[in-house]
């Protein structure tokens, strides 16, 4: 991976960590009832980290798709 690609993915991770769309926050954190059924508590920072990791993985898959097929 080049430095440009690593810096782009780092930027995607940080921006996803600090900013989530309103529908993500409402559906998966503030109004989510399934957290009550878990036998452990999920801190908000873990939720942010998981969302940022998923967003970064999707960005990486998008980059690979574009390089391969476009």
PDB file of N, H, CA, C and O in Angstrom:
ATOM      1  N   UNK A   1       0.847  -1.177   0.000  1.00  0.00           N
ATOM      2  CA  UNK A   1       0.000   0.000   0.000  1.00  0.00           C
ATOM      3  C   UNK A   1       0.893   1.241   0.000  1.00  0.00           C
ATOM      4  O   UNK A   1       1.922   1.295   0.673  1.00  0.00           O
ATOM      5  N   UNK A   2       0.474   2.207  -0.756  1.00  0.00           N
ATOM      6  H   UNK A   2      -0.362   2.164  -1.303  1.00  0.00           H
ATOM      7  CA  UNK A   2       1.253   3.433  -0.845  1.00  0.00           C
ATOM      8  C   UNK A   2       0.927   4.358   0.322  1.00  0.00           C
ATOM      9  O   UNK A   2      -0.045   4.156   1.051  1.00  0.00           O
ATOM     10  N   UNK A   3       1.759   5.368   0.475  1.00  0.00           N
ATOM     11  H   UNK A   3       2.548   5.532  -0.116  1.00  0.00           H
ATOM     12  CA  UNK A   3       1.538   6.337   1.554  1.00  0.00           C
ATOM     13  C   UNK A   3       0.257   7.130   1.339  1.00  0.00           C
ATOM     14  O   UNK A   3      -0.409   7.510   2.301  1.00  0.00           O
ATOM     15  N   UNK A   4      -0.084   7.376   0.100  1.00  0.00           N
ATOM     16  H   UNK A   4       0.458   7.067  -0.682  1.00  0.00           H
ATOM     17  CA  UNK A   4      -1.317   8.114  -0.204  1.00  0.00           C
ATOM     18  C   UNK A   4      -2.530   7.293   0.204  1.00  0.00           C
ATOM     19  O   UNK A   4      -3.479   7.824   0.781  1.00  0.00           O
ATOM     20  N   UNK A   5      -2.499   6.011  -0.092  1.00  0.00           N
ATOM     21  H   UNK A   5      -1.728   5.580  -0.561  1.00  0.00           H
ATOM     22  CA  UNK A   5      -3.625   5.141   0.256  1.00  0.00           C
ATOM     23  C   UNK A   5      -3.767   4.989   1.768  1.00  0.00           C
ATOM     24  O   UNK A   5      -4.875   5.004   2.304  1.00  0.00           O
ATOM     25  N   UNK A   6      -2.628   4.843   2.448  1.00  0.00           N
ATOM     26  H   UNK A   6      -1.728   4.831   2.012  1.00  0.00           H
ATOM     27  CA  UNK A   6      -2.668   4.730   3.915  1.00  0.00           C
ATOM     28  C   UNK A   6      -3.182   6.016   4.532  1.00  0.00           C
ATOM     29  O   UNK A   6      -3.973   5.977   5.475  1.00  0.00           O
ATOM     30  N   UNK A   7      -2.744   7.153   4.015  1.00  0.00           N
ATOM     31  H   UNK A   7      -2.102   7.184   3.250  1.00  0.00           H
ATOM     32  CA  UNK A   7      -3.215   8.425   4.566  1.00  0.00           C
ATOM     33  C   UNK A   7      -4.702   8.637   4.276  1.00  0.00           C
ATOM     34  O   UNK A   7      -5.423   9.190   5.106  1.00  0.00           O
ATOM     35  N   UNK A   8      -5.160   8.200   3.108  1.00  0.00           N
ATOM     36  H   UNK A   8      -4.574   7.750   2.434  1.00  0.00           H
ATOM     37  CA  UNK A   8      -6.583   8.308   2.784  1.00  0.00           C
ATOM     38  C   UNK A   8      -7.423   7.446   3.720  1.00  0.00           C
ATOM     39  O   UNK A   8      -8.455   7.892   4.223  1.00  0.00           O
ATOM     40  N   UNK A   9      -6.983   6.209   3.954  1.00  0.00           N
ATOM     41  H   UNK A   9      -6.145   5.847   3.545  1.00  0.00           H
ATOM     42  CA  UNK A   9      -7.727   5.328   4.848  1.00  0.00           C
ATOM     43  C   UNK A   9      -7.670   5.831   6.289  1.00  0.00           C
ATOM     44  O   UNK A   9      -8.639   5.684   7.034  1.00  0.00           O
ATOM     45  N   UNK A  10      -6.542   6.424   6.688  1.00  0.00           N
ATOM     46  H   UNK A  10      -5.754   6.543   6.083  1.00  0.00           H
ATOM     47  CA  UNK A  10      -6.449   7.030   8.015  1.00  0.00           C
ATOM     48  C   UNK A  10      -7.402   8.198   8.162  1.00  0.00           C
ATOM     49  O   UNK A  10      -8.030   8.373   9.206  1.00  0.00           O
ATOM     50  N   UNK A  11      -7.508   9.005   7.104  1.00  0.00           N
ATOM     51  H   UNK A  11      -6.998   8.863   6.256  1.00  0.00           H
ATOM     52  CA  UNK A  11      -8.456  10.117   7.129  1.00  0.00           C
ATOM     53  C   UNK A  11      -9.890   9.615   7.201  1.00  0.00           C
ATOM     54  O   UNK A  11     -10.708  10.169   7.935  1.00  0.00           O
ATOM     55  N   UNK A  12     -10.198   8.573   6.447  1.00  0.00           N
ATOM     56  H   UNK A  12      -9.534   8.122   5.850  1.00  0.00           H
ATOM     57  CA  UNK A  12     -11.549   7.989   6.491  1.00  0.00           C
ATOM     58  C   UNK A  12     -11.851   7.466   7.889  1.00  0.00           C
ATOM     59  O   UNK A  12     -12.950   7.672   8.403  1.00  0.00           O
ATOM     60  N   UNK A  13     -10.884   6.791   8.509  1.00  0.00           N
ATOM     61  H   UNK A  13      -9.991   6.624   8.091  1.00  0.00           H
ATOM     62  CA  UNK A  13     -11.093   6.252   9.850  1.00  0.00           C
ATOM     63  C   UNK A  13     -11.340   7.375  10.857  1.00  0.00           C
ATOM     64  O   UNK A  13     -12.282   7.302  11.645  1.00  0.00           O
ATOM     65  N   UNK A  14     -10.510   8.402  10.836  1.00  0.00           N
ATOM     66  H   UNK A  14      -9.745   8.462  10.195  1.00  0.00           H
ATOM     67  CA  UNK A  14     -10.673   9.502  11.795  1.00  0.00           C
ATOM     68  C   UNK A  14     -11.964  10.275  11.571  1.00  0.00           C
ATOM     69  O   UNK A  14     -12.646  10.636  12.530  1.00  0.00           O
ATOM     70  N   UNK A  15     -12.303  10.530  10.313  1.00  0.00           N
ATOM     71  H   UNK A  15     -11.749  10.237   9.534  1.00  0.00           H
ATOM     72  CA  UNK A  15     -13.537  11.261  10.058  1.00  0.00           C
ATOM     73  C   UNK A  15     -14.757  10.422  10.427  1.00  0.00           C
ATOM     74  O   UNK A  15     -15.753  10.966  10.905  1.00  0.00           O
ATOM     75  N   UNK A  16     -14.699   9.112  10.216  1.00  0.00           N
ATOM     76  H   UNK A  16     -13.891   8.670   9.828  1.00  0.00           H
ATOM     77  CA  UNK A  16     -15.818   8.251  10.613  1.00  0.00           C
ATOM     78  C   UNK A  16     -15.897   8.121  12.127  1.00  0.00           C
ATOM     79  O   UNK A  16     -16.983   7.951  12.682  1.00  0.00           O
ATOM     80  N   UNK A  17     -14.744   8.203  12.799  1.00  0.00           N
ATOM     81  H   UNK A  17     -13.863   8.342  12.348  1.00  0.00           H
ATOM     82  CA  UNK A  17     -14.738   8.107  14.255  1.00  0.00           C
ATOM     83  C   UNK A  17     -15.370   9.337  14.890  1.00  0.00           C
ATOM     84  O   UNK A  17     -16.078   9.224  15.892  1.00  0.00           O
ATOM     85  N   UNK A  18     -15.121  10.509  14.316  1.00  0.00           N
ATOM     86  H   UNK A  18     -14.546  10.600  13.503  1.00  0.00           H
ATOM     87  CA  UNK A  18     -15.616  11.744  14.915  1.00  0.00           C
ATOM     88  C   UNK A  18     -16.943  12.216  14.356  1.00  0.00           C
ATOM     89  O   UNK A  18     -17.592  13.069  14.963  1.00  0.00           O
ATOM     90  N   UNK A  19     -17.366  11.689  13.220  1.00  0.00           N
ATOM     91  H   UNK A  19     -16.839  10.996  12.727  1.00  0.00           H
ATOM     92  CA  UNK A  19     -18.637  12.110  12.638  1.00  0.00           C
ATOM     93  C   UNK A  19     -19.381  10.886  12.132  1.00  0.00           C
ATOM     94  O   UNK A  19     -18.862  10.119  11.321  1.00  0.00           O
ATOM     95  N   UNK A  20     -20.595  10.715  12.616  1.00  0.00           N
ATOM     96  H   UNK A  20     -21.017  11.338  13.275  1.00  0.00           H
ATOM     97  CA  UNK A  20     -21.478   9.663  12.129  1.00  0.00           C
ATOM     98  C   UNK A  20     -22.745  10.338  11.608  1.00  0.00           C
ATOM     99  O   UNK A  20     -23.211  11.319  12.188  1.00  0.00           O
ATOM    100  N   UNK A  21     -23.297   9.821  10.526  1.00  0.00           N
ATOM    101  H   UNK A  21     -22.918   9.025  10.055  1.00  0.00           H
ATOM    102  CA  UNK A  21     -24.573  10.365  10.076  1.00  0.00           C
ATOM    103  C   UNK A  21     -25.638  10.174  11.161  1.00  0.00           C
ATOM    104  O   UNK A  21     -25.538   9.281  12.002  1.00  0.00           O
ATOM    105  N   UNK A  22     -26.630  11.012  11.121  1.00  0.00           N
ATOM    106  H   UNK A  22     -26.711  11.738  10.438  1.00  0.00           H
ATOM    107  CA  UNK A  22     -27.675  10.995  12.145  1.00  0.00           C
ATOM    108  C   UNK A  22     -28.390   9.646  12.188  1.00  0.00           C
ATOM    109  O   UNK A  22     -28.725   9.165  13.271  1.00  0.00           O
ATOM    110  N   UNK A  23     -28.630   9.030  11.033  1.00  0.00           N
ATOM    111  H   UNK A  23     -28.359   9.421  10.153  1.00  0.00           H
ATOM    112  CA  UNK A  23     -29.348   7.755  11.029  1.00  0.00           C
ATOM    113  C   UNK A  23     -28.531   6.649  11.680  1.00  0.00           C
ATOM    114  O   UNK A  23     -29.107   5.739  12.276  1.00  0.00           O
ATOM    115  N   UNK A  24     -27.206   6.700  11.583  1.00  0.00           N
ATOM    116  H   UNK A  24     -26.738   7.439  11.098  1.00  0.00           H
ATOM    117  CA  UNK A  24     -26.365   5.694  12.240  1.00  0.00           C
ATOM    118  C   UNK A  24     -26.467   5.842  13.750  1.00  0.00           C
ATOM    119  O   UNK A  24     -26.648   4.857  14.467  1.00  0.00           O
ATOM    120  N   UNK A  25     -26.351   7.071  14.228  1.00  0.00           N
ATOM    121  H   UNK A  25     -26.204   7.871  13.646  1.00  0.00           H
ATOM    122  CA  UNK A  25     -26.415   7.314  15.666  1.00  0.00           C
ATOM    123  C   UNK A  25     -27.780   6.913  16.227  1.00  0.00           C
ATOM    124  O   UNK A  25     -27.857   6.254  17.264  1.00  0.00           O
ATOM    125  N   UNK A  26     -28.849   7.305  15.547  1.00  0.00           N
ATOM    126  H   UNK A  26     -28.787   7.840  14.705  1.00  0.00           H
ATOM    127  CA  UNK A  26     -30.185   7.013  16.067  1.00  0.00           C
ATOM    128  C   UNK A  26     -30.524   5.528  16.007  1.00  0.00           C
ATOM    129  O   UNK A  26     -31.072   4.989  16.968  1.00  0.00           O
ATOM    130  N   UNK A  27     -30.215   4.862  14.913  1.00  0.00           N
ATOM    131  H   UNK A  27     -29.770   5.300  14.132  1.00  0.00           H
ATOM    132  CA  UNK A  27     -30.607   3.463  14.755  1.00  0.00           C
ATOM    133  C   UNK A  27     -29.725   2.489  15.525  1.00  0.00           C
ATOM    134  O   UNK A  27     -30.194   1.434  15.952  1.00  0.00           O
ATOM    135  N   UNK A  28     -28.453   2.833  15.708  1.00  0.00           N
ATOM    136  H   UNK A  28     -28.073   3.691  15.362  1.00  0.00           H
ATOM    137  CA  UNK A  28     -27.542   1.877  16.316  1.00  0.00           C
ATOM    138  C   UNK A  28     -27.049   2.281  17.694  1.00  0.00           C
ATOM    139  O   UNK A  28     -26.322   1.515  18.327  1.00  0.00           O
ATOM    140  N   UNK A  29     -27.420   3.463  18.182  1.00  0.00           N
ATOM    141  H   UNK A  29     -28.010   4.086  17.668  1.00  0.00           H
ATOM    142  CA  UNK A  29     -26.986   3.817  19.527  1.00  0.00           C
ATOM    143  C   UNK A  29     -28.127   4.362  20.388  1.00  0.00           C
ATOM    144  O   UNK A  29     -28.448   3.762  21.414  1.00  0.00           O
ATOM    145  N   UNK A  30     -28.739   5.461  20.009  1.00  0.00           N
ATOM    146  H   UNK A  30     -28.479   5.948  19.175  1.00  0.00           H
ATOM    147  CA  UNK A  30     -29.688   6.105  20.917  1.00  0.00           C
ATOM    148  C   UNK A  30     -31.017   5.361  21.034  1.00  0.00           C
ATOM    149  O   UNK A  30     -31.599   5.310  22.118  1.00  0.00           O
ATOM    150  N   UNK A  31     -31.498   4.792  19.952  1.00  0.00           N
ATOM    151  H   UNK A  31     -31.026   4.833  19.072  1.00  0.00           H
ATOM    152  CA  UNK A  31     -32.787   4.096  19.990  1.00  0.00           C
ATOM    153  C   UNK A  31     -32.656   2.576  19.917  1.00  0.00           C
ATOM    154  O   UNK A  31     -33.658   1.871  19.795  1.00  0.00           O
ATOM    155  N   UNK A  32     -31.445   2.079  19.989  1.00  0.00           N
ATOM    156  H   UNK A  32     -30.631   2.652  20.088  1.00  0.00           H
ATOM    157  CA  UNK A  32     -31.230   0.638  19.842  1.00  0.00           C
ATOM    158  C   UNK A  32     -31.613  -0.090  21.126  1.00  0.00           C
ATOM    159  O   UNK A  32     -31.045   0.169  22.187  1.00  0.00           O
ATOM    160  N   UNK A  33     -32.573  -0.997  21.024  1.00  0.00           N
ATOM    161  H   UNK A  33     -33.035  -1.208  20.162  1.00  0.00           H
ATOM    162  CA  UNK A  33     -33.022  -1.771  22.174  1.00  0.00           C
ATOM    163  C   UNK A  33     -32.250  -3.067  22.352  1.00  0.00           C
ATOM    164  O   UNK A  33     -32.329  -3.690  23.411  1.00  0.00           O
ATOM    165  N   UNK A  34     -31.501  -3.485  21.330  1.00  0.00           N
ATOM    166  H   UNK A  34     -31.437  -2.979  20.470  1.00  0.00           H
ATOM    167  CA  UNK A  34     -30.820  -4.770  21.432  1.00  0.00           C
ATOM    168  C   UNK A  34     -29.624  -4.718  22.369  1.00  0.00           C
ATOM    169  O   UNK A  34     -29.120  -5.771  22.760  1.00  0.00           O
ATOM    170  N   UNK A  35     -29.146  -3.524  22.747  1.00  0.00           N
ATOM    171  H   UNK A  35     -29.555  -2.669  22.430  1.00  0.00           H
ATOM    172  CA  UNK A  35     -28.045  -3.453  23.704  1.00  0.00           C
ATOM    173  C   UNK A  35     -28.490  -3.911  25.096  1.00  0.00           C
ATOM    174  O   UNK A  35     -27.671  -4.383  25.885  1.00  0.00           O
ATOM    175  N   UNK A  36     -29.774  -3.773  25.394  1.00  0.00           N
ATOM    176  H   UNK A  36     -30.439  -3.389  24.753  1.00  0.00           H
ATOM    177  CA  UNK A  36     -30.282  -4.210  26.704  1.00  0.00           C
ATOM    178  C   UNK A  36     -30.247  -5.726  26.851  1.00  0.00           C
ATOM    179  O   UNK A  36     -30.147  -6.236  27.967  1.00  0.00           O
ATOM    180  N   UNK A  37     -30.328  -6.446  25.749  1.00  0.00           N
ATOM    181  H   UNK A  37     -30.410  -6.032  24.843  1.00  0.00           H
ATOM    182  CA  UNK A  37     -30.342  -7.904  25.828  1.00  0.00           C
ATOM    183  C   UNK A  37     -28.936  -8.504  25.925  1.00  0.00           C
ATOM    184  O   UNK A  37     -28.794  -9.696  26.200  1.00  0.00           O
ATOM    185  N   UNK A  38     -27.908  -7.700  25.705  1.00  0.00           N
ATOM    186  H   UNK A  38     -28.023  -6.733  25.482  1.00  0.00           H
ATOM    187  CA  UNK A  38     -26.535  -8.204  25.810  1.00  0.00           C
ATOM    188  C   UNK A  38     -26.142  -8.368  27.274  1.00  0.00           C
ATOM    189  O   UNK A  38     -26.555  -7.569  28.115  1.00  0.00           O
ATOM    190  N   UNK A  39     -25.357  -9.384  27.589  1.00  0.00           N
ATOM    191  H   UNK A  39     -25.022 -10.033  26.906  1.00  0.00           H
ATOM    192  CA  UNK A  39     -24.961  -9.587  28.991  1.00  0.00           C
ATOM    193  C   UNK A  39     -23.834  -8.655  29.445  1.00  0.00           C
ATOM    194  O   UNK A  39     -23.365  -8.768  30.578  1.00  0.00           O
ATOM    195  N   UNK A  40     -23.396  -7.741  28.584  1.00  0.00           N
ATOM    196  H   UNK A  40     -23.776  -7.650  27.664  1.00  0.00           H
ATOM    197  CA  UNK A  40     -22.335  -6.793  28.934  1.00  0.00           C
ATOM    198  C   UNK A  40     -22.719  -5.421  28.391  1.00  0.00           C
ATOM    199  O   UNK A  40     -23.598  -5.308  27.537  1.00  0.00           O
ATOM    200  N   UNK A  41     -22.069  -4.403  28.880  1.00  0.00           N
ATOM    201  H   UNK A  41     -21.354  -4.495  29.573  1.00  0.00           H
ATOM    202  CA  UNK A  41     -22.350  -3.059  28.398  1.00  0.00           C
ATOM    203  C   UNK A  41     -21.364  -2.687  27.297  1.00  0.00           C
ATOM    204  O   UNK A  41     -20.192  -3.061  27.342  1.00  0.00           O
ATOM    205  N   UNK A  42     -21.848  -1.960  26.330  1.00  0.00           N
ATOM    206  H   UNK A  42     -22.800  -1.657  26.294  1.00  0.00           H
ATOM    207  CA  UNK A  42     -21.015  -1.520  25.207  1.00  0.00           C
ATOM    208  C   UNK A  42     -20.780  -0.023  25.367  1.00  0.00           C
ATOM    209  O   UNK A  42     -21.723   0.761  25.265  1.00  0.00           O
ATOM    210  N   UNK A  43     -19.536   0.386  25.617  1.00  0.00           N
ATOM    211  H   UNK A  43     -18.770  -0.251  25.700  1.00  0.00           H
ATOM    212  CA  UNK A  43     -19.257   1.817  25.737  1.00  0.00           C
ATOM    213  C   UNK A  43     -19.408   2.527  24.387  1.00  0.00           C
ATOM    214  O   UNK A  43     -19.307   1.912  23.326  1.00  0.00           O
ATOM    215  N   UNK A  44     -19.646   3.809  24.460  1.00  0.00           N
ATOM    216  H   UNK A  44     -19.728   4.309  25.322  1.00  0.00           H
ATOM    217  CA  UNK A  44     -19.846   4.600  23.244  1.00  0.00           C
ATOM    218  C   UNK A  44     -18.575   4.622  22.382  1.00  0.00           C
ATOM    219  O   UNK A  44     -18.669   4.626  21.155  1.00  0.00           O
ATOM    220  N   UNK A  45     -17.410   4.635  22.996  1.00  0.00           N
ATOM    221  H   UNK A  45     -17.334   4.632  23.993  1.00  0.00           H
ATOM    222  CA  UNK A  45     -16.166   4.636  22.225  1.00  0.00           C
ATOM    223  C   UNK A  45     -15.982   3.352  21.435  1.00  0.00           C
ATOM    224  O   UNK A  45     -15.413   3.371  20.344  1.00  0.00           O
ATOM    225  N   UNK A  46     -16.457   2.240  21.972  1.00  0.00           N
ATOM    226  H   UNK A  46     -16.920   2.224  22.859  1.00  0.00           H
ATOM    227  CA  UNK A  46     -16.391   0.970  21.230  1.00  0.00           C
ATOM    228  C   UNK A  46     -17.323   1.028  20.022  1.00  0.00           C
ATOM    229  O   UNK A  46     -16.980   0.554  18.938  1.00  0.00           O
ATOM    230  N   UNK A  47     -18.502   1.611  20.217  1.00  0.00           N
ATOM    231  H   UNK A  47     -18.781   1.996  21.097  1.00  0.00           H
ATOM    232  CA  UNK A  47     -19.434   1.806  19.100  1.00  0.00           C
ATOM    233  C   UNK A  47     -18.789   2.663  18.015  1.00  0.00           C
ATOM    234  O   UNK A  47     -18.897   2.347  16.830  1.00  0.00           O
ATOM    235  N   UNK A  48     -18.123   3.740  18.410  1.00  0.00           N
ATOM    236  H   UNK A  48     -18.035   3.996  19.372  1.00  0.00           H
ATOM    237  CA  UNK A  48     -17.454   4.609  17.435  1.00  0.00           C
ATOM    238  C   UNK A  48     -16.336   3.875  16.707  1.00  0.00           C
ATOM    239  O   UNK A  48     -16.179   4.019  15.495  1.00  0.00           O
ATOM    240  N   UNK A  49     -15.557   3.086  17.447  1.00  0.00           N
ATOM    241  H   UNK A  49     -15.684   2.969  18.432  1.00  0.00           H
ATOM    242  CA  UNK A  49     -14.459   2.345  16.837  1.00  0.00           C
ATOM    243  C   UNK A  49     -14.980   1.314  15.834  1.00  0.00           C
ATOM    244  O   UNK A  49     -14.411   1.169  14.752  1.00  0.00           O
ATOM    245  N   UNK A  50     -16.040   0.605  16.172  1.00  0.00           N
ATOM    246  H   UNK A  50     -16.502   0.723  17.051  1.00  0.00           H
ATOM    247  CA  UNK A  50     -16.606  -0.398  15.266  1.00  0.00           C
ATOM    248  C   UNK A  50     -17.141   0.272  14.001  1.00  0.00           C
ATOM    249  O   UNK A  50     -16.925  -0.222  12.895  1.00  0.00           O
ATOM    250  N   UNK A  51     -17.843   1.403  14.169  1.00  0.00           N
ATOM    251  H   UNK A  51     -18.019   1.803  15.068  1.00  0.00           H
ATOM    252  CA  UNK A  51     -18.368   2.115  13.001  1.00  0.00           C
ATOM    253  C   UNK A  51     -17.233   2.607  12.117  1.00  0.00           C
ATOM    254  O   UNK A  51     -17.315   2.496  10.893  1.00  0.00           O
ATOM    255  N   UNK A  52     -16.172   3.150  12.713  1.00  0.00           N
ATOM    256  H   UNK A  52     -16.105   3.240  13.707  1.00  0.00           H
ATOM    257  CA  UNK A  52     -15.038   3.653  11.938  1.00  0.00           C
ATOM    258  C   UNK A  52     -14.320   2.514  11.216  1.00  0.00           C
ATOM    259  O   UNK A  52     -13.884   2.680  10.077  1.00  0.00           O
ATOM    260  N   UNK A  53     -14.194   1.365  11.868  1.00  0.00           N
ATOM    261  H   UNK A  53     -14.548   1.230  12.793  1.00  0.00           H
ATOM    262  CA  UNK A  53     -13.531   0.220  11.235  1.00  0.00           C
ATOM    263  C   UNK A  53     -14.351  -0.298  10.057  1.00  0.00           C
ATOM    264  O   UNK A  53     -13.786  -0.630   9.014  1.00  0.00           O
ATOM    265  N   UNK A  54     -15.651  -0.372  10.203  1.00  0.00           N
ATOM    266  H   UNK A  54     -16.110  -0.102  11.050  1.00  0.00           H
ATOM    267  CA  UNK A  54     -16.510  -0.833   9.105  1.00  0.00           C
ATOM    268  C   UNK A  54     -16.457   0.152   7.940  1.00  0.00           C
ATOM    269  O   UNK A  54     -16.382  -0.260   6.782  1.00  0.00           O
ATOM    270  N   UNK A  55     -16.496   1.442   8.239  1.00  0.00           N
ATOM    271  H   UNK A  55     -16.557   1.776   9.179  1.00  0.00           H
ATOM    272  CA  UNK A  55     -16.434   2.455   7.189  1.00  0.00           C
ATOM    273  C   UNK A  55     -15.102   2.406   6.455  1.00  0.00           C
ATOM    274  O   UNK A  55     -15.063   2.545   5.233  1.00  0.00           O
ATOM    275  N   UNK A  56     -14.008   2.209   7.189  1.00  0.00           N
ATOM    276  H   UNK A  56     -14.040   2.095   8.182  1.00  0.00           H
ATOM    277  CA  UNK A  56     -12.692   2.113   6.568  1.00  0.00           C
ATOM    278  C   UNK A  56     -12.590   0.870   5.691  1.00  0.00           C
ATOM    279  O   UNK A  56     -12.011   0.925   4.606  1.00  0.00           O
ATOM    280  N   UNK A  57     -13.141  -0.242   6.147  1.00  0.00           N
ATOM    281  H   UNK A  57     -13.611  -0.286   7.029  1.00  0.00           H
ATOM    282  CA  UNK A  57     -13.127  -1.465   5.340  1.00  0.00           C
ATOM    283  C   UNK A  57     -13.934  -1.279   4.055  1.00  0.00           C
ATOM    284  O   UNK A  57     -13.522  -1.742   2.991  1.00  0.00           O
ATOM    285  N   UNK A  58     -15.070  -0.609   4.148  1.00  0.00           N
ATOM    286  H   UNK A  58     -15.405  -0.232   5.011  1.00  0.00           H
ATOM    287  CA  UNK A  58     -15.866  -0.356   2.943  1.00  0.00           C
ATOM    288  C   UNK A  58     -15.138   0.585   1.986  1.00  0.00           C
ATOM    289  O   UNK A  58     -15.238   0.423   0.770  1.00  0.00           O
ATOM    290  N   UNK A  59     -14.415   1.558   2.512  1.00  0.00           N
ATOM    291  H   UNK A  59     -14.334   1.690   3.500  1.00  0.00           H
ATOM    292  CA  UNK A  59     -13.628   2.449   1.656  1.00  0.00           C
ATOM    293  C   UNK A  59     -12.513   1.674   0.957  1.00  0.00           C
ATOM    294  O   UNK A  59     -12.248   1.895  -0.225  1.00  0.00           O
ATOM    295  N   UNK A  60     -11.868   0.775   1.676  1.00  0.00           N
ATOM    296  H   UNK A  60     -12.083   0.595   2.636  1.00  0.00           H
ATOM    297  CA  UNK A  60     -10.812  -0.054   1.073  1.00  0.00           C
ATOM    298  C   UNK A  60     -11.384  -0.951  -0.017  1.00  0.00           C
ATOM    299  O   UNK A  60     -10.782  -1.093  -1.082  1.00  0.00           O
ATOM    300  N   UNK A  61     -12.537  -1.553   0.238  1.00  0.00           N
ATOM    301  H   UNK A  61     -13.025  -1.437   1.102  1.00  0.00           H
ATOM    302  CA  UNK A  61     -13.170  -2.376  -0.795  1.00  0.00           C
ATOM    303  C   UNK A  61     -13.569  -1.543  -2.005  1.00  0.00           C
ATOM    304  O   UNK A  61     -13.456  -2.003  -3.141  1.00  0.00           O
ATOM    305  N   UNK A  62     -14.033  -0.326  -1.771  1.00  0.00           N
ATOM    306  H   UNK A  62     -14.125   0.048  -0.848  1.00  0.00           H
ATOM    307  CA  UNK A  62     -14.361   0.573  -2.879  1.00  0.00           C
ATOM    308  C   UNK A  62     -13.144   0.925  -3.711  1.00  0.00           C
ATOM    309  O   UNK A  62     -13.219   0.955  -4.939  1.00  0.00           O
ATOM    310  N   UNK A  63     -12.022   1.192  -3.057  1.00  0.00           N
ATOM    311  H   UNK A  63     -11.961   1.168  -2.060  1.00  0.00           H
ATOM    312  CA  UNK A  63     -10.784   1.488  -3.774  1.00  0.00           C
ATOM    313  C   UNK A  63     -10.350   0.289  -4.605  1.00  0.00           C
ATOM    314  O   UNK A  63      -9.968   0.442  -5.765  1.00  0.00           O
ATOM    315  N   UNK A  64     -10.405  -0.901  -4.020  1.00  0.00           N
ATOM    316  H   UNK A  64     -10.715  -1.026  -3.078  1.00  0.00           H
ATOM    317  CA  UNK A  64     -10.012  -2.109  -4.763  1.00  0.00           C
ATOM    318  C   UNK A  64     -10.930  -2.361  -5.951  1.00  0.00           C
ATOM    319  O   UNK A  64     -10.464  -2.754  -7.021  1.00  0.00           O
ATOM    320  N   UNK A  65     -12.231  -2.139  -5.775  1.00  0.00           N
ATOM    321  H   UNK A  65     -12.610  -1.820  -4.906  1.00  0.00           H
ATOM    322  CA  UNK A  65     -13.187  -2.337  -6.859  1.00  0.00           C
ATOM    323  C   UNK A  65     -12.911  -1.376  -8.005  1.00  0.00           C
ATOM    324  O   UNK A  65     -12.927  -1.767  -9.172  1.00  0.00           O
ATOM    325  N   UNK A  66     -12.656  -0.114  -7.665  1.00  0.00           N
ATOM    326  H   UNK A  66     -12.642   0.203  -6.717  1.00  0.00           H
ATOM    327  CA  UNK A  66     -12.395   0.890  -8.700  1.00  0.00           C
ATOM    328  C   UNK A  66     -11.094   0.573  -9.444  1.00  0.00           C
ATOM    329  O   UNK A  66     -11.036   0.687 -10.669  1.00  0.00           O
ATOM    330  N   UNK A  67     -10.056   0.175  -8.710  1.00  0.00           N
ATOM    331  H   UNK A  67     -10.104   0.082  -7.715  1.00  0.00           H
ATOM    332  CA  UNK A  67      -8.788  -0.143  -9.371  1.00  0.00           C
ATOM    333  C   UNK A  67      -8.909  -1.360 -10.274  1.00  0.00           C
ATOM    334  O   UNK A  67      -8.240  -1.436 -11.304  1.00  0.00           O
ATOM    335  N   UNK A  68      -9.754  -2.311  -9.899  1.00  0.00           N
ATOM    336  H   UNK A  68     -10.297  -2.250  -9.062  1.00  0.00           H
ATOM    337  CA  UNK A  68      -9.857  -3.544 -10.672  1.00  0.00           C
ATOM    338  C   UNK A  68     -10.766  -3.400 -11.887  1.00  0.00           C
ATOM    339  O   UNK A  68     -10.435  -3.903 -12.961  1.00  0.00           O
ATOM    340  N   UNK A  69     -11.901  -2.724 -11.742  1.00  0.00           N
ATOM    341  H   UNK A  69     -12.170  -2.316 -10.870  1.00  0.00           H
ATOM    342  CA  UNK A  69     -12.910  -2.732 -12.784  1.00  0.00           C
ATOM    343  C   UNK A  69     -13.077  -1.419 -13.538  1.00  0.00           C
ATOM    344  O   UNK A  69     -13.793  -1.374 -14.539  1.00  0.00           O
ATOM    345  N   UNK A  70     -12.436  -0.357 -13.082  1.00  0.00           N
ATOM    346  H   UNK A  70     -11.855  -0.394 -12.269  1.00  0.00           H
ATOM    347  CA  UNK A  70     -12.639   0.925 -13.787  1.00  0.00           C
ATOM    348  C   UNK A  70     -11.374   1.345 -14.469  1.00  0.00           C
ATOM    349  O   UNK A  70     -11.339   2.394 -15.114  1.00  0.00           O
TER     350      UNK A  70
END
